[in-house]
Amino acid sequence: MTKSGFLGVRIEKHLLEMVEETASEEHTDKTNALKQLIELGRKEFLLKKYLELYGAGRCSIDKAAQAVGITIAEMMKEASNHGITSDETLTEYKEGLEHLRSA
């Protein structure tokens, strides 16, 4: 059984309507709809944050992918979709892959 906690919160009417619409669309209750929206929002928040860190050279692609909870390939695609390029050469990338495989 998953541990849970209670969070009583007041939210603006437009946010409540968003939760209610999601619950209706997903054929679920408002609690589950809110949980889904929070999880999705958190993932998008982390993706944005780590794309910025990676783009600024303050985070590696593998660390960014791990923090967001996606694969390195997915993170590379997201970076590319956002116009973020890497200074890493193909040789350096291949060496990094070999290092990961031997670890």
C-alpha angles and dihedrals in degrees: 000000000000117000114237138183135206123250118184110195138167114219135184118268094249090055092049089050089051090054092047092049091049091049090052094046092047095041092235139110126276093255093058092042090053091048090052092049092048093050092048092045092049092051091050090047091052092045091054092045095049094043087057092048092047092046090052091050092245096116136035121240092245093051090047092050091048093049092050094043098240135111123272089247091054091048091049089052092049091049090050092047088054093049094251114147132188130232089210114115123228089249092053090048092051091048089052091051091050090050090052092049093052094048 
